Amino acid sequence: MERTGCLIRPANTRNYIHMGMGASETELPASFILPDDRIPTVRDQGDTNSCVGHGLAETMGILYGMEFGKERLLSPWYIYGSNECRKGYTGLGMYLSDAVEGVRKCGTVPIEEFDVHKEPPDIITEVSKRPELKEKAVPYKIEGYIQIPKYAMANKFSNALKETLYTYQTPIVIASAKYFGGGHCVVLIGWEESGKFIFLNSWGDSYKDHGKSTIPANYIDEAYVLFDEVLILPFSDVKESEWYYKDVKTAYFSGIINGASSSTFEPDIPITRAEAAAIVLRVLQKTQDSIDAYALSQAQDGGYAMTANIMPTDRMTCPDIDETAWYYDEVTRLLATGIMTGDLEGTFRPDDYITRAEVAVISVRLHEYIAKALDVKTVKSNPDITLIDVNKGDWFCDAVYTAVAYGLIMGDTEGTFRPNDNITRAEFSSIIVRNMKKTDDMFASLCRL
C-alpha cells in the first residue's frame, strides 16, 4: 500500500543541528544496532497516514524508558491530531519539522489516554474535544531536538547519522520523500556493514523482518534526534541572565558560530572581518539546505519545484588574502556574492575588527540577497527613530537605517548607533540570528502560498 503520510517542509535555519563529534567512519563499528531496550515496540498505523505521529511517539517512549527504566507506549494519534503539531495543516499526513517542534511544546499522552485511529479532519476534531489531555501531555514533552542536516557530501551525512546513533544510543526519526513510494517517516536504529541504515517501520510486525528493513542514506531527506533534557551551552562566560544568551545559544547550536575555546565564548571581544565572512557563509549554506528542502516539498506536492543556488561556485580575491590562511575559502567565496567587498584600496583587511557600520551593510546585503533568490519581497517597517550619530552623507547612513527598518539591527538606549565601534561576538551573534529569523519568515510565507 502506498502511503504519503510524511510531508517535507524546510526546517528553520535556526534549528539546532548535529555538531559533529569528530569520529571518523573508520573509528565506528562496521555494523551496529541499538540495544533491545532502545528499540521501540513495533506498531501498526493501519490504513492511516499517521507515520509521523508513530515515529515520534515510538522514540519518545524510548526516551521515557531511558529515564524511568521501561518503555512507555505513547499516543501517535494525539500527535497526529494536535494543532500544535500540525500548525494549521489539515490534510492527510503531517510535516515532520512542524510535528517535532510541536511535541517539544505540547508532548503527547499515554496510549491508553487517547487511542483513536482516524484521519484528518476527524482526528483533529477528536483531539479538540479533549482539552483536558493538554495537562496530561506535559510530562511527556521532549525538552529539545537536533537536526542532522542533509550535507552535500553523502559520506558526511552518512557518517553524521552513524555518529549520532552510536553516541546518543537513541533512535533517529527520519523522513524520506521517495523511498517508500511516497513521503514516509520511520526511525533509524542501526546500520549494516553494507552502509545501509536499519529502520523500524510502523507497518506492523508482518513488514519485512518483524517490522525492520534498511534504507540507503541518500534516500533520507530529514533526520531528527529527540532529547529529554535541555541542551546547555558549554561556555562558562555566557550566563543565562545576559541579554545575548538566547541568541548565542541559537547561533552556536545551529552551527553558525563556534566558541573561542571548548569552554569559553568570549562574548565581549571584537570579531574580525574574516570571522564574520565565515559565519555569513555558514548562514548561506543553511539557507541553501532549506531551499533544497523547499524544492523537494514542492515536487512532493506535485507542484513547481523552485530551485535556487545561492552558494557561490566562483571566487574573488584581494591582494591581502593569503591562500594558506584558514579563512581563504570562506572569504573568497563570499566576495563572489557581493555580500562583503574589499575597501577603496582593493584590500579586504581580514584581520581587522569589523565595525557596526560594516555589519549593518552586510546584514542588509545578506537579507536582500536571500530574498532575491527566493523571489520574495523585502518588507520594511517605518520606525520613528533618529540616530544622532548617523548623518546624511555618511557612507553607511542608508544601510544603517535600512537595517533598522528590516529589524536586523538597532541603536542603543541613548539614541546612538556607534557606527565606528567594533562589534562584539555577542552583538554579531544577535544580528546574524535576526537575519536567520527573517529568512525563516520568508520560507514560512512561501509555504503558505
C-alpha positions as CSV (number, residue, x, y, z in Angstrom):
1,M,0.0,0.0,0.0
2,E,1.4,3.4,-0.9
3,R,1.4,5.9,1.9
4,T,2.2,9.6,1.8
5,G,1.9,10.4,5.4
6,C,5.1,12.5,5.8
7,L,5.5,15.8,4.1
8,I,8.8,17.7,3.7
9,R,9.0,21.3,4.7
10,P,12.1,23.5,5.2
11,A,13.1,23.4,8.8
12,N,14.1,26.7,10.4
13,T,17.6,27.8,9.6
14,R,17.8,28.4,13.4
15,N,17.3,24.7,14.1
16,Y,19.8,23.1,16.4
17,I,22.0,20.8,14.3
18,H,24.3,17.9,14.8
19,M,27.6,19.5,15.8
20,G,29.8,16.6,14.7
21,M,31.6,14.7,17.5
22,G,34.6,14.1,15.2
23,A,34.7,10.4,14.9
24,S,35.7,9.1,11.5
25,E,33.9,6.3,9.7
26,T,36.9,4.0,10.4
27,E,36.5,4.6,14.2
28,L,32.9,3.5,14.2
29,P,31.9,-0.2,14.1
30,A,31.3,-1.7,10.6
31,S,27.7,-2.5,11.7
32,F,25.7,-1.5,14.7
33,I,22.2,-1.8,16.2
34,L,20.8,-0.2,19.3
35,P,20.3,-2.4,22.4
36,D,16.9,-4.1,22.6
37,D,15.7,-1.8,25.3
38,R,16.4,1.2,23.0
39,I,14.4,-0.2,20.1
40,P,10.7,0.8,20.1
41,T,7.9,-1.7,20.1
42,V,6.7,-2.4,16.6
43,R,3.3,-0.8,15.9
44,D,0.9,-0.7,13.0
45,Q,-0.6,2.6,11.8
46,G,-3.1,0.7,9.7
47,D,-4.6,2.4,6.7
48,T,-4.0,5.9,8.1
49,N,-1.2,8.4,7.2
50,S,-0.1,8.8,10.8
51,C,3.6,7.7,10.3
52,V,5.0,10.9,11.7
53,G,2.9,10.6,14.9
54,H,4.1,7.0,15.2
55,G,7.8,7.7,14.6
56,L,7.8,10.5,17.3
57,A,5.6,8.6,19.8
58,E,7.8,5.5,19.5
59,T,11.0,7.5,20.0
60,M,9.6,9.5,22.9
61,G,8.5,6.2,24.5
62,I,12.1,5.0,24.4
63,L,13.3,8.3,26.0
64,Y,10.8,7.7,28.8
65,G,12.2,4.3,29.3
66,M,15.8,5.6,29.5
67,E,14.7,7.8,32.4
68,F,12.3,5.5,34.2
69,G,13.5,2.1,33.3
70,K,10.8,0.9,30.9
71,E,9.5,2.0,27.5
72,R,6.1,3.7,27.7
73,L,3.6,3.3,24.8
74,L,2.6,6.9,23.9
75,S,-0.1,8.0,21.6
76,P,0.8,8.8,18.0
77,W,-2.9,9.8,17.5
78,Y,-2.7,12.7,19.9
79,I,0.3,14.0,17.9
80,Y,-1.5,13.4,14.6
81,G,-4.5,15.5,15.6
82,S,-2.7,18.2,17.7
83,N,-2.9,21.7,16.4
84,E,0.4,22.5,17.9
85,C,2.0,19.7,15.8
86,R,0.1,20.5,12.6
87,K,0.5,24.3,12.6
88,G,-2.7,24.8,10.7
89,Y,-2.3,22.0,8.1
90,T,-5.5,19.9,7.9
91,G,-4.7,17.5,5.1
92,L,-3.6,13.9,5.2
93,G,-0.2,13.2,6.8
94,M,2.0,15.7,8.6
95,Y,5.0,17.9,8.2
96,L,7.8,16.3,10.2
97,S,9.5,19.6,11.0
98,D,6.3,21.0,12.4
99,A,5.5,17.9,14.4
100,V,9.0,17.8,16.0
101,E,8.6,21.4,17.2
102,G,5.1,20.6,18.3
103,V,6.0,17.7,20.6
104,R,8.6,19.9,22.2
105,K,5.9,22.4,23.1
106,C,3.0,20.1,23.9
107,G,4.2,16.5,24.1
108,T,1.7,13.6,23.8
109,V,-0.2,11.3,26.2
110,P,0.0,7.6,27.1
111,I,-1.7,5.5,24.5
112,E,-4.5,4.4,27.0
113,E,-5.5,8.1,27.3
114,F,-6.0,8.6,23.5
115,D,-6.2,5.6,21.1
116,V,-8.4,7.0,18.4
117,H,-7.5,5.7,14.9
118,K,-8.8,8.4,12.5
119,E,-7.6,10.6,9.6
120,P,-7.9,14.4,9.5
121,P,-10.2,16.2,9.9
122,D,-11.8,13.7,12.3
123,I,-8.6,13.1,14.3
124,I,-8.2,16.9,14.7
125,T,-11.8,17.1,15.9
126,E,-11.3,14.3,18.4
127,V,-8.2,15.9,20.0
128,S,-10.0,19.3,20.2
129,K,-12.8,17.5,22.2
130,R,-10.3,16.5,24.9
131,P,-8.7,19.8,26.1
132,E,-8.0,18.1,29.5
133,L,-5.3,16.0,27.8
134,K,-3.0,19.0,27.4
135,E,-2.2,18.8,31.1
136,K,-1.6,15.0,30.9
137,A,0.8,15.5,27.9
138,V,3.1,17.8,29.9
139,P,5.2,15.0,31.5
140,Y,5.9,13.5,28.1
141,K,7.2,16.6,26.2
142,I,10.7,16.4,24.8
143,E,13.0,19.1,26.0
144,G,14.8,19.6,22.8
145,Y,16.0,18.2,19.5
146,I,18.8,18.5,16.9
147,Q,18.6,18.1,13.2
148,I,21.1,16.2,11.2
149,P,21.4,18.3,8.0
150,K,21.5,16.8,4.6
151,Y,25.1,17.5,3.8
152,A,26.1,17.9,0.1
153,M,28.7,15.2,0.6
154,A,26.8,11.9,1.0
155,N,29.6,10.3,3.1
156,K,29.5,13.2,5.6
157,F,25.7,12.8,6.1
158,S,26.0,9.0,6.5
159,N,28.8,9.4,9.0
160,A,26.8,12.0,10.9
161,L,23.9,9.6,11.2
162,K,26.2,6.8,12.4
163,E,28.0,9.1,14.9
164,T,24.7,10.3,16.3
165,L,23.2,6.8,16.7
166,Y,26.4,5.4,18.3
167,T,26.9,8.4,20.6
168,Y,23.4,9.0,21.9
169,Q,22.2,5.4,21.7
170,T,18.6,6.5,20.8
171,P,16.6,6.1,17.6
172,I,16.7,8.9,15.0
173,V,13.4,10.0,13.4
174,I,13.8,10.3,9.7
175,A,11.7,11.3,6.6
176,S,12.0,10.0,3.1
177,A,10.1,11.6,0.2
178,K,10.6,8.8,-2.3
179,Y,11.9,5.5,-0.8
180,F,8.5,4.1,0.2
181,G,6.6,5.2,-2.9
182,G,5.5,8.4,-1.1
183,G,6.6,10.5,1.9
184,H,7.0,8.3,4.9
185,C,8.5,8.6,8.4
186,V,10.4,5.8,10.2
187,V,13.0,5.5,13.0
188,L,16.6,4.5,12.4
189,I,18.0,2.0,14.9
190,G,21.4,1.0,13.4
191,W,23.3,0.3,10.2
192,E,24.6,-2.7,8.3
193,E,28.1,-3.4,7.1
194,S,26.9,-2.5,3.6
195,G,26.4,1.0,4.9
196,K,22.6,0.9,4.6
197,F,20.7,2.0,7.7
198,I,18.3,-0.2,9.7
199,F,14.9,1.3,10.4
200,L,11.8,0.2,12.3
201,N,8.6,0.8,10.4
202,S,5.1,1.4,11.7
203,W,3.5,-1.0,9.3
204,G,3.3,-3.9,11.8
205,D,5.3,-7.0,12.7
206,S,4.5,-8.6,9.3
207,Y,6.5,-6.0,7.5
208,K,9.9,-7.4,6.3
209,D,12.0,-8.6,9.2
210,H,9.5,-8.2,12.0
211,G,9.0,-4.5,11.2
212,K,12.6,-3.9,10.3
213,S,14.3,-3.2,7.0
214,T,17.1,-1.0,5.5
215,I,17.4,2.3,3.6
216,P,20.3,3.9,1.9
217,A,21.4,7.3,3.3
218,N,20.8,9.1,0.1
219,Y,17.1,8.4,0.4
220,I,16.9,10.1,3.8
221,D,15.7,13.7,3.5
222,E,15.2,14.8,7.1
223,A,16.6,13.4,10.4
224,Y,16.0,14.5,14.0
225,V,17.3,13.3,17.3
226,L,15.0,14.0,20.3
227,F,16.2,14.8,23.8
228,D,14.5,14.7,27.2
229,E,17.0,17.2,28.6
230,V,17.7,20.8,27.7
231,L,20.8,21.4,25.7
232,I,23.1,23.6,27.7
233,L,25.8,25.9,26.4
234,P,29.2,24.7,27.3
235,F,30.5,28.2,27.9
236,S,31.2,29.4,31.4
237,D,31.3,33.1,30.3
238,V,27.8,33.2,28.8
239,K,25.3,33.5,31.7
240,E,21.6,32.8,31.2
241,S,20.8,36.2,32.6
242,E,22.7,38.1,29.8
243,W,20.7,39.8,27.1
244,Y,22.5,37.9,24.4
245,Y,22.2,34.4,25.9
246,K,19.4,33.1,23.7
247,D,21.0,34.4,20.5
248,V,24.4,33.0,21.3
249,K,22.8,29.7,22.1
250,T,20.9,29.7,18.9
251,A,23.9,30.7,16.8
252,Y,26.1,28.1,18.5
253,F,23.8,25.1,18.4
254,S,22.6,25.9,14.8
255,G,26.3,25.6,13.7
256,I,26.8,29.2,12.8
257,I,29.4,30.4,15.3
258,N,32.0,28.5,17.3
259,G,33.3,29.1,20.8
260,A,36.6,30.8,21.4
261,S,37.5,27.6,23.2
262,S,35.7,24.4,24.3
263,S,34.6,26.2,27.5
264,T,34.6,29.9,26.7
265,F,32.8,32.1,24.1
266,E,34.3,35.5,24.9
267,P,31.2,37.4,24.1
268,D,32.7,40.9,24.6
269,I,35.7,40.6,22.4
270,P,35.5,42.1,18.8
271,I,35.1,39.9,15.8
272,T,37.3,40.1,12.7
273,R,36.2,40.6,9.1
274,A,37.5,37.1,8.2
275,E,35.5,35.6,11.1
276,A,32.4,37.5,10.0
277,A,32.8,36.2,6.5
278,A,33.0,32.6,7.7
279,I,29.8,33.0,9.7
280,V,27.9,34.6,6.9
281,L,28.9,31.8,4.5
282,R,27.6,29.2,7.0
283,V,24.2,31.1,7.1
284,L,24.1,30.8,3.3
285,Q,24.8,27.1,3.5
286,K,22.0,26.6,5.9
287,T,19.7,28.6,3.7
288,Q,20.7,26.5,0.7
289,D,19.7,23.4,2.7
290,S,16.3,24.9,3.3
291,I,15.9,25.9,-0.4
292,D,16.7,22.3,-1.4
293,A,14.1,21.1,1.2
294,Y,11.5,23.5,-0.1
295,A,12.1,22.4,-3.7
296,L,11.6,18.8,-2.5
297,S,8.4,19.7,-0.7
298,Q,7.0,21.4,-3.9
299,A,7.9,18.3,-6.0
300,Q,6.3,16.1,-3.4
301,D,3.1,18.0,-3.6
302,G,3.2,17.8,-7.4
303,G,3.8,21.5,-7.9
304,Y,6.5,23.6,-9.4
305,A,9.8,22.9,-7.7
306,M,11.5,26.2,-7.2
307,T,15.3,25.9,-7.3
308,A,17.9,28.5,-6.4
309,N,21.6,28.1,-5.9
310,I,22.9,30.7,-3.6
311,M,26.2,29.1,-2.6
312,P,28.9,30.7,-4.7
313,T,30.9,28.5,-7.0
314,D,33.2,31.3,-8.2
315,R,35.8,33.1,-6.1
316,M,37.1,36.6,-5.8
317,T,40.2,37.6,-4.0
318,C,42.1,40.7,-2.8
319,P,45.8,41.1,-2.6
320,D,45.9,40.8,1.2
321,I,44.1,37.4,1.3
322,D,46.7,34.7,2.0
323,E,45.9,31.5,0.1
324,T,47.2,29.4,3.0
325,A,45.1,31.2,5.6
326,W,42.3,29.4,7.4
327,Y,39.7,31.8,6.0
328,Y,40.8,31.7,2.3
329,D,37.9,29.6,1.2
330,E,35.2,31.4,3.1
331,V,36.3,34.9,2.3
332,T,37.0,34.4,-1.4
333,R,33.6,32.6,-1.9
334,L,31.7,35.3,0.0
335,L,33.4,38.0,-2.0
336,A,31.9,36.4,-5.1
337,T,28.4,37.1,-3.8
338,G,29.0,40.8,-3.2
339,I,27.7,40.5,0.4
340,M,31.2,41.5,1.6
341,T,33.6,43.5,-0.5
342,G,37.1,45.0,-0.4
343,D,37.7,48.6,0.6
344,L,38.5,51.6,-1.7
345,E,42.1,50.5,-1.9
346,G,41.1,47.0,-3.0
347,T,42.1,45.2,0.2
348,F,39.9,43.0,2.4
349,R,41.7,43.5,5.7
350,P,40.8,40.1,7.0
351,D,42.3,40.5,10.5
352,D,40.8,43.9,11.1
353,Y,38.0,44.1,13.6
354,I,34.6,44.7,11.9
355,T,32.6,47.8,12.8
356,R,29.0,48.2,13.5
357,A,28.5,50.2,10.3
358,E,30.1,47.5,8.2
359,V,27.9,44.9,9.8
360,A,24.8,46.9,9.0
361,V,25.8,46.9,5.3
362,I,26.5,43.2,5.4
363,S,23.2,42.3,7.1
364,V,21.2,44.3,4.6
365,R,23.0,42.7,1.7
366,L,22.6,39.2,3.1
367,H,18.9,39.7,3.7
368,E,18.3,41.1,0.2
369,Y,20.5,38.5,-1.5
370,I,18.4,35.7,0.0
371,A,15.1,37.5,-0.7
372,K,16.0,37.9,-4.3
373,A,16.9,34.2,-4.6
374,L,13.6,33.2,-3.1
375,D,11.7,35.8,-5.2
376,V,10.2,37.3,-2.0
377,K,9.6,41.0,-1.5
378,T,11.5,42.5,1.4
379,V,9.4,44.3,4.0
380,K,10.5,47.4,5.8
381,S,8.8,48.9,8.8
382,N,8.9,52.6,9.4
383,P,10.3,53.1,12.8
384,D,10.2,56.6,14.1
385,I,13.8,56.7,15.1
386,T,16.7,59.1,14.7
387,L,20.2,58.0,15.4
388,I,22.1,61.1,16.4
389,D,25.5,59.8,15.2
390,V,24.3,58.6,11.8
391,N,24.0,61.5,9.4
392,K,23.2,62.1,5.7
393,G,26.4,61.9,3.8
394,D,27.9,59.1,5.9
395,W,28.7,56.2,3.6
396,F,26.8,53.9,5.9
397,C,23.7,56.1,6.5
398,D,21.3,54.3,4.1
399,A,22.5,50.9,5.2
400,V,22.1,51.6,8.9
401,Y,18.5,53.0,8.5
402,T,17.6,50.1,6.1
403,A,18.9,47.6,8.6
404,V,16.8,49.2,11.3
405,A,13.8,49.2,9.0
406,Y,14.2,45.5,8.3
407,G,14.5,44.8,12.1
408,L,18.1,43.5,11.7
409,I,19.9,45.9,13.9
410,M,19.1,48.7,16.3
411,G,20.7,51.6,18.2
412,D,21.2,51.8,21.9
413,T,19.0,53.4,24.6
414,E,20.8,56.7,24.2
415,G,19.7,57.0,20.6
416,T,23.2,56.4,19.2
417,F,24.4,53.7,16.8
418,R,28.1,53.9,17.4
419,P,28.9,53.1,13.7
420,N,32.6,53.1,14.1
421,D,32.8,50.9,17.2
422,N,34.0,47.4,16.8
423,I,31.2,44.8,17.1
424,T,31.5,42.1,19.7
425,R,30.9,38.4,19.2
426,A,27.7,38.6,21.3
427,E,26.4,41.5,19.2
428,F,27.2,39.8,15.9
429,S,25.5,36.6,17.1
430,S,22.4,38.6,17.8
431,I,22.3,40.3,14.4
432,I,23.0,37.2,12.5
433,V,20.2,35.3,14.3
434,R,17.8,38.1,13.4
435,N,18.9,37.6,9.7
436,M,18.1,33.9,10.1
437,K,14.7,34.7,11.6
438,K,13.9,36.9,8.6
439,T,14.9,34.1,6.3
440,D,12.7,31.6,8.2
441,D,9.8,34.1,7.9
442,M,10.4,34.1,4.1
443,F,10.2,30.3,3.9
444,A,7.0,30.4,6.0
445,S,5.4,32.8,3.6
446,L,6.3,30.6,0.7
447,C,4.9,27.5,2.4
448,R,1.6,29.3,2.9
449,L,1.2,30.2,-0.7
